[in-house]
Amino acid sequence: MAVRHRLIRKTPKDVWEVLSDVERYGHWVAGPSRSEPDEGQWPELGASLRYEIKIGPLTLHNRTVVRRSEPTSILELEADSGPLGTARIAMELRPWGEHTLLILDEHPLRGAAGALHNGLLEVAQHIRSRAMLGRLARLCEGDDGPVGTTSVRQQASKA
């Protein structure tokens, strides 16, 4: 089970705004080459996205469904990678002063990924999760497109 956390220098409301934006999904999630709404209104309960992941010459057609959604605090997803199986991705947004502590818990549920889960795959998942949290933080803090106010890094460079 890969559990990682990251302090994001934005409010939970600002972070939720990024998580709720279908257009930015592929900017913070590691893997998708393109994504589009499938069913429902993202990120409401039961809503889903379809997307492609390219691995060399192979293209996987995946789908992610919202399993739990509590705006500005909890988003739980189930990613379905067809024959590779499914994974649970749970994000908890905790207020941390004026910022957000985002806790990411990701692990395989069913299929090949669950059956073959081992220490090596766990390490790879931690690396992927770290990259994903870094991308999300940059998006939220304004380094890859502003959300709300100017990021701490941008404020420091102006001083």
Buried (B, 14 or more C-beta within 10 A) or exposed (E): EBEBBBBBBBBBBBBBBBBBBBEBBBBBBBBBEEBEBBEBEBBEEEBBBBBBBEEEEEEBEBBBBBBBBEBBBBBBBBBBBEEBBBBBBBBBBBEBEEBBBBBBBBBBBBBEBBEEBEEEEBEEBBEBBBBBBBBBBBBBBBBBEBBBBEBEEEEEEEE
